[in-house]
Amino acid sequence: MADASRAPDPPAQPAMNHAPRRSWRHFEARPLAGALGAEIHGVDLAQPPGDEVVVEIRQAFLEHLVIFFRDQRLTPQQQVALARRFGEPVEYPQLKGLPDCPLITPVIKLEHEQMNFGGIWHSDTTYLARPPMASMLYALETPPWGGDTLFANQYLAYETLSERFKKLLAGLTGINTSTKAEVSKTREDRLREAGAQLKALVGEHPVARTHPETGRKALYVNVGHTSHFRGMTVEESTPLLEYLFRHQVRPELTCRFRWEPGSLAFWDNRCTQHNPVNDYHGHRRVMHRVTLAGDMPR
């Protein structure tokens, strides 16, 4: 007979190892942290990868959520061609790409600048009705120190919540805006500098979305864009959102990548967040980004 005075067992927590150890035929994948991320070694992306290699890279991308390649030499055209093997490249909203390659968005911080682009935890452009599936960011120039990018696993952010909390989230829709007060300042400043016409973009998405390829649920709010819940005021939404914003970027849910010229990151925007660390004032950082079209979150 059970002891009624005994406290109930705590709910089981998911394993923090994000992917099983496995061998790949065409490259080596070295996990970067327990939560997510892996460096891929043995692939020259300047040479169009064969279909079998693309299939394995795609699988590693889905298992590790963000994958990294080092010592690559890619022209803008080669980067776009590579991206096409995994999805449909699209232009960044309201911002022009390179003149000779408009699907490449330059992400630049110059020596005299203090603010970096997107320098806050976020998922890319969740203020769109169909946010991007993924992004590929390629480093051309990097500072002698600093300028790392943090990534956070939003599968684990959701799975480490209590069952009662998950039931609460199941009925909530997040309102995401491109003009969320202070946190949008770096993006808006860059758009103004580029002469873009600024307008408010708003996307409504489930707070917990289901990944269309893996079937796993991921937390899908972010401090960069989510302002409140549908049917609730900002004031009513703020306490719950602030908890989620803290929870979803706990250190044990993250990895950190140190950039070098020739590094490329390929991340899944549907189940990760990222944060470019702004700690390299007085130095130049030049990156090229390709964004891949996504679906409507469900």
N, C-alpha and C positions, 0 to 999 in steps of 0.2 A: 504493500500500500504506500502511495506517495506521501511524503512529508509535506503537509499543507503549509508549514511554516517556512519551508525552503523557498528562497527567492527564485523566480523563473530564470532559466538560462537566457543570456543575452542573445539577440538575433545573430545569426551567422554572418560574418563579414566576408565579402568576396576576396579572393586572392589578389594581392597587389602586383603580382607578375602579370604583365599585360599580354604576353604571348608565349606559347610553348617553345621550348628549344627545338629547333628543327634544322635540317640541312637543306640547302638550296643547290640546284644543279649548276647554275650559271654565275653565282656570286656568293660572297660571305656576308651575313648580316650580323653585326655586333651590337647587341642592345646597349642603349645609352643610360637607361635608368630602369628601376623596377616598374614604373607606371606606364611609360610609353617611350617611343623613340628608338631608332637603330641606325647605325651607319652602314651603308652598303659599300662593299669593297669588291673590286674585280670587274667593274663595268665602265667602259668608255662611252659616255653619252653622246659624244660628238659623232660617233659611228652609229648610224640608225640601228637600234637593237632589233633583233629578230623577234618573231611572234612569240616564241617560247620564253624569251627573256622578258618581254613585256608582260606576259601572263604572270611570271614569277614576281616581277617588280610590283605589279598590281596586288598580288596576294600579300607581299610583305608590307605594302602600304596599308592594306586593310587590317593586318594583324598588329602592326606597330603604331598605326595612326599618323606618325610622321617619320619619314625616312630622309637620310642625309647622304650626299655624295661629295667627295672631296677631289681636289686636283682635276677638275673638269675644265675644258676650254670650249666655250659655247658662244657662237655669234647669236644675235637676237633671232635671226631666222632659224637657226638650229634649235634654239630653246622653244620657239613656237612649234616647230615640227615635232619635237619631242613631246610637248604637251598634247598635241593632237592624237598621239597614240593612246592617251588615257581619257580624253574628253574633248569638249568643244571650247576652245579659247574664246573669251569675250572681253570687251573693253571695260575698263574700270569706270563706274558711274561718274559722270560729270567731269572727268579728267582725261585729257588727251594723252595718248601714248607717244612713242618715238615717231618722228616724222616719216621715217622709212620703214617702220614696223609698228603700226598703231596698236597691235595687241600686246606690246611690251610696255608696261608702266614703269618709268624710272622712279625709284625710291631713293632720294638723295638727302643727306644732311651735310652742309658745308661747314668749313672751319669756324665761321663767325656765328653760326646759328646755335641757339640754345634749345629749341624745341625739335623733337623728332616726329616723324609721321606715324600716327597710330600708337603713340607711346603709352598704352594702357592695355590691361587685359581685355580681349575681345575675340569674337568670331567675326570673320570678314563680312561686311555689308549685310548684316541680318535685317537691315531696314528695307531690303528688297523683298518682293513677293516670292521670288525664287533665288535665294542666296546661293553663292557659289558652292560647288562640290568640293573644290580644292584650289590650292595656290601652289605655284612653283616660284621660289625666290632664289635668284642666282647672284652671288657676290662678285663684283668687279674690283672694288677698292674697299679695304677695311681698315679701321684704326689700329694702332699698335697695341692697344688694350681696350677692353670694354666692347660695347656694342653687341653683346650676346642676345639671343632670343630665348625666352622661356616658353614652354608649351605645357598644357594641362589636359589630362584625360577626362573627358566629360562622361564617358561610360561609367568610370569609377566614381565620379562625382555623384551620379544618380544612384548607383548601386550601393553606395555607402550611406545612403539615407535610410531612415526607418521605414517599415512598410506603411505605417499610418501616414507618414509624411508623403510618401509616394502617392497614396490615394488622394491626398489633398491636392497635389500638383496635377493629377490626372484631369482635373476639371478647369485648369487655368490656361489662359492664352496670354502670352507676353506681347506688349506693344513696343516695337523697336523703331527708333527714329534716328535720322542722320544728323539731327541738331540737338543732341542731348546736352544742354548747358555747357559746363566747363570741359567735359570730357571730349567734346567734339572739336575743341579749339585747334589742335594741331592739324587735323584734316581740313577744316574750313580755311585756315590760314594758307595752306598749300594750294587749295582750290582758288582762292582769291589771287594769289601770286601768279597762277597759271591763266588768269583771266576767265575762269569758268563762271557760269551763271549758277548761283547757289539757289537751291530750292529744297524744301523739306521733303524727305522721302520717308515713308512709314510702311513697315511690314508687321503683320500679325502672325505669330507662330506659336505652336504648343510649347509650353514650358519644358515638357519632356517629349522629345521627338524620337521616332523610331527610324533607325538607320535603314535606308532602302536596300542595302546590299547585305548587311550582316544580321538585320532583324533585332539588334540590341537597342535598348533605350539609352539616350544620352540627355543630360541636362542642357537646355538650349536657351539660357538667358545669359547676358553678359553686361558688365558694368559700363562698357563703352556705348551701348546702344539701347538696352532695355530700360524703359522709363516707368512702366506700370503694368498692371494686369487689366485686360479688357473687363469692363463693367465695374471697375474700382477706381478710386481717385489715386493720384500719385501719393498723397499722404497716407492713405490706407495701405498701399502696396509697399511702401518703403521699408518697413521693418522686416517683412519676409524676404524681399529682394536683397536687402543688405546682408541677411544671414546667408542666402544662397551665393552671393558674390564672394563672401569670405570662404565659404565651404568649398566651392568648386576650384579654388586655386591653392588649397593646402599643399605644403611642400611635398608630401608623400604622393601627391597626384601629378607631379610635374617632372620635366626634364629640362636641361639647359644646354644650348648648343653654342659653341665658340666658333665664330666665323673666320674663314681665311679666304683670300682671293681664290676663286675657282670652286668654292663650296656652293652646293645647291640643296635647298630644303623643299620637300614635297609633302604638304600636310593635308589631312582630311578635315575640311571646315565643318563637317556635319557632326563631328564628335570630339573636336579639340578647341581649345582657345590658345592664343599666343600673346606675348607681350615683349616688344623690343625694348631692351634696357637702354636708357638714355644716360650713359655714364662715360662719354668720351668727348666732352666739350673741347673745342680747339682742334679737332681732327675731322677728317673727311670720311664719309661712308657712302658708297655708291652701289646700288642693287638694281637688278632688273626683275620685274615680277610679271608672271602670266597667271591669269585667273581662269578657272574652268567652270563652265556653266553647271548649275545644279537643278534640283527639282523643288517642288513645293513641299516644305516640311509637314509631316503628318505624325 
